Amino acid sequence: MTSQDIKKQLKEPHFWNIVLTGQHAEPRTKAMLEAKGIITWLPLAPVRRQWGRILKEIHTPVIPRCVFVYISNEERNTLQKSYRLLQPEIILQELPDLCNQNK
């Protein structure tokens, strides 16, 4: 996906959502969503694993069974038919004010 495609796609409001995947299916789900033109993010961490005498560094998802997607409400409705999405949480804008009151 080019930067022009992303700019064109972002003309309507988008939000970060979480798609739940099966075990060890995060990279495959990410690839399928990107093939549909959806902006995704899958945080990976390097982990050293040992098989016998061989020590290898592999990359595993930081949050298992989750892929982050940046989608509009329309895309969310479409994705809900094929994937399990977590309900988005509303973060209150008054939170900094509440923190300042406690001081």
RODRENMAR-841822 format. One record per residue (C-alpha): x, y, z; residue number from 0; residue in three letters. Coordinates in nm, 2 decimals, decimal comma, always signed. Each point is the difference from the previous one (the first is absolute). Example, Ala and Ser with C-alpha at 12.3 -4.5 7.8 and 13.67 -1.06 7.14 Angstrom:
{{+1,23; -0,45; +0,78}; 0; 'ALA'}
{{+0,14; +0,34; -0,07}; 1; 'SER'}
END
This chain:
{{+0,00; +0,00; +0,00}; 0; 'MET'}
{{+0,15; +0,34; -0,10}; 1; 'THR'}
{{-0,02; +0,32; +0,20}; 2; 'SER'}
{{-0,24; +0,14; -0,26}; 3; 'GLN'}
{{-0,24; -0,29; +0,06}; 4; 'ASP'}
{{+0,02; +0,06; +0,38}; 5; 'ILE'}
{{-0,07; +0,37; -0,04}; 6; 'LYS'}
{{-0,30; -0,07; -0,22}; 7; 'LYS'}
{{-0,12; -0,26; +0,25}; 8; 'GLN'}
{{+0,03; +0,23; +0,30}; 9; 'LEU'}
{{-0,24; +0,26; -0,12}; 10; 'LYS'}
{{-0,27; -0,15; +0,22}; 11; 'GLU'}
{{+0,06; -0,04; +0,38}; 12; 'PRO'}
{{+0,19; -0,31; +0,09}; 13; 'HIS'}
{{+0,06; -0,17; +0,34}; 14; 'PHE'}
{{+0,23; -0,27; +0,13}; 15; 'TRP'}
{{-0,17; -0,33; +0,07}; 16; 'ASN'}
{{+0,12; -0,35; +0,10}; 17; 'ILE'}
{{-0,07; -0,31; -0,21}; 18; 'VAL'}
{{+0,02; -0,32; +0,19}; 19; 'LEU'}
{{+0,17; -0,29; -0,18}; 20; 'THR'}
{{+0,05; -0,37; +0,06}; 21; 'GLY'}
{{+0,32; -0,12; +0,17}; 22; 'GLN'}
{{+0,31; +0,07; -0,21}; 23; 'HIS'}
{{-0,21; +0,15; -0,28}; 24; 'ALA'}
{{+0,10; +0,36; +0,06}; 25; 'GLU'}
{{+0,24; +0,04; -0,30}; 26; 'PRO'}
{{-0,25; -0,18; -0,24}; 27; 'ARG'}
{{-0,29; +0,22; +0,12}; 28; 'THR'}
{{+0,21; +0,31; -0,04}; 29; 'LYS'}
{{+0,10; -0,10; -0,36}; 30; 'ALA'}
{{-0,37; -0,07; -0,09}; 31; 'MET'}
{{-0,11; +0,34; +0,14}; 32; 'LEU'}
{{+0,27; +0,19; -0,18}; 33; 'GLU'}
{{-0,10; -0,18; -0,32}; 34; 'ALA'}
{{-0,34; +0,16; +0,05}; 35; 'LYS'}
{{+0,16; +0,34; +0,03}; 36; 'GLY'}
{{-0,04; +0,04; +0,38}; 37; 'ILE'}
{{+0,28; +0,17; +0,20}; 38; 'ILE'}
{{+0,12; -0,25; +0,26}; 39; 'THR'}
{{+0,26; -0,01; +0,28}; 40; 'TRP'}
{{+0,14; -0,32; +0,16}; 41; 'LEU'}
{{+0,26; +0,08; +0,27}; 42; 'PRO'}
{{+0,27; -0,27; +0,00}; 43; 'LEU'}
{{+0,28; -0,07; +0,25}; 44; 'ALA'}
{{+0,32; -0,19; -0,06}; 45; 'PRO'}
{{+0,02; -0,32; +0,21}; 46; 'VAL'}
{{+0,29; -0,25; +0,01}; 47; 'ARG'}
{{-0,10; -0,36; -0,02}; 48; 'ARG'}
{{+0,22; -0,31; +0,02}; 49; 'GLN'}
{{-0,05; -0,32; -0,19}; 50; 'TRP'}
{{+0,26; -0,25; +0,11}; 51; 'GLY'}
{{+0,34; +0,18; -0,06}; 52; 'ARG'}
{{-0,15; +0,26; -0,23}; 53; 'ILE'}
{{-0,09; +0,34; +0,14}; 54; 'LEU'}
{{-0,22; +0,21; -0,22}; 55; 'LYS'}
{{-0,16; +0,34; +0,04}; 56; 'GLU'}
{{-0,37; +0,01; -0,11}; 57; 'ILE'}
{{-0,26; +0,27; +0,01}; 58; 'HIS'}
{{-0,32; -0,06; +0,19}; 59; 'THR'}
{{-0,30; +0,22; +0,05}; 60; 'PRO'}
{{+0,02; +0,22; +0,31}; 61; 'VAL'}
{{-0,38; -0,04; +0,05}; 62; 'ILE'}
{{-0,10; -0,35; -0,09}; 63; 'PRO'}
{{-0,32; -0,06; -0,22}; 64; 'ARG'}
{{-0,04; +0,38; -0,08}; 65; 'CYS'}
{{+0,06; +0,21; -0,31}; 66; 'VAL'}
{{-0,06; +0,37; +0,01}; 67; 'PHE'}
{{-0,19; +0,16; -0,29}; 68; 'VAL'}
{{-0,07; +0,36; -0,09}; 69; 'TYR'}
{{-0,34; +0,00; -0,15}; 70; 'ILE'}
{{-0,31; +0,22; -0,05}; 71; 'SER'}
{{-0,34; -0,08; +0,15}; 72; 'ASN'}
{{-0,11; -0,13; -0,35}; 73; 'GLU'}
{{+0,30; -0,23; -0,02}; 74; 'GLU'}
{{-0,06; -0,11; +0,36}; 75; 'ARG'}
{{-0,36; -0,12; -0,09}; 76; 'ASN'}
{{+0,14; -0,19; -0,30}; 77; 'THR'}
{{+0,28; -0,16; +0,20}; 78; 'LEU'}
{{-0,23; -0,11; +0,28}; 79; 'GLN'}
{{-0,16; -0,25; -0,24}; 80; 'LYS'}
{{+0,33; -0,18; -0,05}; 81; 'SER'}
{{+0,21; +0,07; +0,31}; 82; 'TYR'}
{{-0,05; +0,03; +0,37}; 83; 'ARG'}
{{+0,06; +0,36; +0,11}; 84; 'LEU'}
{{+0,04; +0,13; +0,35}; 85; 'LEU'}
{{-0,23; +0,28; +0,11}; 86; 'GLN'}
{{+0,18; +0,33; -0,01}; 87; 'PRO'}
{{+0,04; +0,18; +0,34}; 88; 'GLU'}
{{-0,08; +0,37; +0,04}; 89; 'ILE'}
{{+0,28; +0,20; +0,16}; 90; 'ILE'}
{{-0,13; +0,30; +0,19}; 91; 'LEU'}
{{+0,16; +0,33; -0,09}; 92; 'GLN'}
{{-0,07; +0,11; +0,36}; 93; 'GLU'}
{{+0,26; -0,24; +0,13}; 94; 'LEU'}
{{+0,29; +0,25; +0,02}; 95; 'PRO'}
{{-0,23; +0,24; +0,19}; 96; 'ASP'}
{{-0,08; -0,28; +0,25}; 97; 'LEU'}
{{+0,37; -0,06; +0,05}; 98; 'CYS'}
{{+0,07; +0,36; +0,07}; 99; 'ASN'}
{{-0,28; +0,02; +0,26}; 100; 'GLN'}
{{+0,16; -0,27; +0,21}; 101; 'ASN'}
{{+0,32; +0,20; +0,05}; 102; 'LYS'}
END
